[in-house]
Structure formats: C-alpha cells, structure tokens
Amino acid sequence: SKKFMTDAQKEKHAKARELIKAGMGSAGQGGKDSAAFEVVPVVDKRKYDSENEDYDSDDYAKTLALGTMILRKSKEKAMVDASYNRYAWNDPEALPDWFI
C-alpha cells in the first residue's frame, strides 16, 4: 500500500499516474525499449467539413433519409445485412474475357 512506500517509490508512482492520465501509459517512461517508441505529430491537411463538398438536393435528401433510417437499430441492422449478398461484388465488366 502507499503508506509503506519510500519517497522514491512514491515519486515513481506519481510520475506513472501522470503518464497514464496523459494517455502514454508505460511507453513514455524511457526504459530500454524507449528508442522503439516515437511520437509523430499528425499532419493531415484534408478538410472534413461539408463546406468543401458539392452536394445537390438529391444528395442532401439521400443523406437525410439514410440518417433518419439508422436512428433505429433494427433499420440499421437491416441495411447492413442487406448490403452483404452474393451479388455485391458481381462486376462482370472487370473480369477478363477468358473468365466469362
């Protein structure tokens, strides 16, 4: 328990808790495997907002209809199940002539 810890153990324990709170766990403690762990910043300049998409009224209506349908779990499951069938990847145009 904590009351039987030395000051060094308490300090190590406190540092470990701070790393866990920061989301790094034991990876950032600098042990023998610390050279294998590198934090790389995310460089993604793509924009994911609807301001950069070209939507017409049909696209908006389809999006709204699908969003409304997936509000109910039964409809969501039915849509996912209906998307998997034996004809889902049936694209004879992509097959070579000798295969058909």
VMD Tcl script that draws the C-alpha trace (Angstrom):
set ca {
  {0.00 0.00 0.00}
  {1.02 3.66 -0.30}
  {1.88 4.25 3.34}
  {4.78 1.76 3.18}
  {6.36 3.29 0.06}
  {9.66 5.13 0.12}
  {9.85 8.66 -1.23}
  {11.47 7.40 -4.45}
  {8.70 4.83 -4.93}
  {6.05 7.48 -4.29}
  {7.67 9.78 -6.85}
  {7.87 6.96 -9.43}
  {4.25 6.07 -8.75}
  {3.17 9.72 -9.16}
  {5.06 10.02 -12.49}
  {3.45 6.81 -13.75}
  {-0.01 8.11 -12.84}
  {0.68 11.38 -14.68}
  {1.76 9.46 -17.79}
  {-1.36 7.34 -17.64}
  {-3.51 10.46 -17.30}
  {-1.68 11.94 -20.30}
  {-2.51 8.79 -22.29}
  {1.03 7.46 -22.69}
  {0.99 4.62 -20.17}
  {4.33 2.89 -19.74}
  {5.52 3.79 -23.24}
  {6.81 7.21 -22.26}
  {8.78 6.20 -19.18}
  {12.09 5.88 -21.05}
  {13.02 2.27 -20.35}
  {15.19 0.05 -22.50}
  {12.53 -0.01 -25.26}
  {12.07 3.76 -25.37}
  {14.03 4.02 -28.65}
  {11.34 1.95 -30.39}
  {8.60 4.37 -29.37}
  {8.34 7.62 -31.27}
  {5.56 10.17 -31.05}
  {4.82 11.51 -34.53}
  {2.59 14.54 -34.99}
  {-0.42 14.08 -37.24}
  {-0.10 16.06 -40.44}
  {-3.42 15.90 -42.20}
  {-4.38 18.95 -44.18}
  {-7.58 17.49 -45.57}
  {-10.78 19.27 -44.66}
  {-13.67 17.18 -43.44}
  {-16.42 19.73 -43.35}
  {-19.41 19.97 -45.62}
  {-18.23 23.34 -46.89}
  {-15.75 21.53 -49.18}
  {-18.23 19.08 -50.69}
  {-20.50 19.59 -53.65}
  {-23.98 18.47 -52.65}
  {-27.12 18.88 -54.67}
  {-30.65 18.49 -53.37}
  {-30.75 14.77 -54.27}
  {-27.57 14.05 -52.29}
  {-28.91 16.00 -49.34}
  {-32.23 14.10 -49.46}
  {-30.46 10.71 -49.62}
  {-28.20 11.63 -46.72}
  {-31.14 12.80 -44.65}
  {-33.14 9.64 -45.45}
  {-30.25 7.31 -44.52}
  {-29.56 9.27 -41.34}
  {-33.20 9.01 -40.36}
  {-33.28 5.28 -41.05}
  {-30.20 4.45 -38.98}
  {-31.69 6.09 -35.91}
  {-33.49 2.82 -35.27}
  {-31.19 -0.11 -34.54}
  {-33.44 -2.57 -36.38}
  {-33.33 -0.50 -39.59}
  {-29.57 -0.03 -39.25}
  {-29.01 -3.78 -38.89}
  {-31.35 -4.50 -41.80}
  {-29.45 -2.04 -44.04}
  {-26.07 -3.55 -43.17}
  {-27.38 -7.09 -43.64}
  {-28.94 -6.16 -46.99}
  {-25.63 -4.77 -48.24}
  {-23.97 -8.19 -47.99}
  {-25.14 -10.66 -50.60}
  {-23.64 -12.87 -53.25}
  {-24.13 -10.22 -55.94}
  {-22.48 -7.38 -54.00}
  {-19.19 -7.69 -55.94}
  {-20.68 -9.14 -59.11}
  {-18.94 -6.95 -61.67}
  {-18.55 -8.86 -64.95}
  {-17.04 -5.79 -66.66}
  {-13.90 -6.10 -64.56}
  {-13.40 -9.80 -65.31}
  {-11.09 -10.91 -68.11}
  {-12.72 -12.26 -71.29}
  {-11.37 -15.77 -70.76}
  {-13.09 -15.94 -67.35}
  {-16.61 -15.28 -68.68}
}
mol new
graphics top color blue
foreach p $ca { graphics top sphere $p radius 0.5 }
foreach p [lrange $ca 0 end-1] q [lrange $ca 1 end] { graphics top cylinder $p $q radius 0.2 }
display resetview
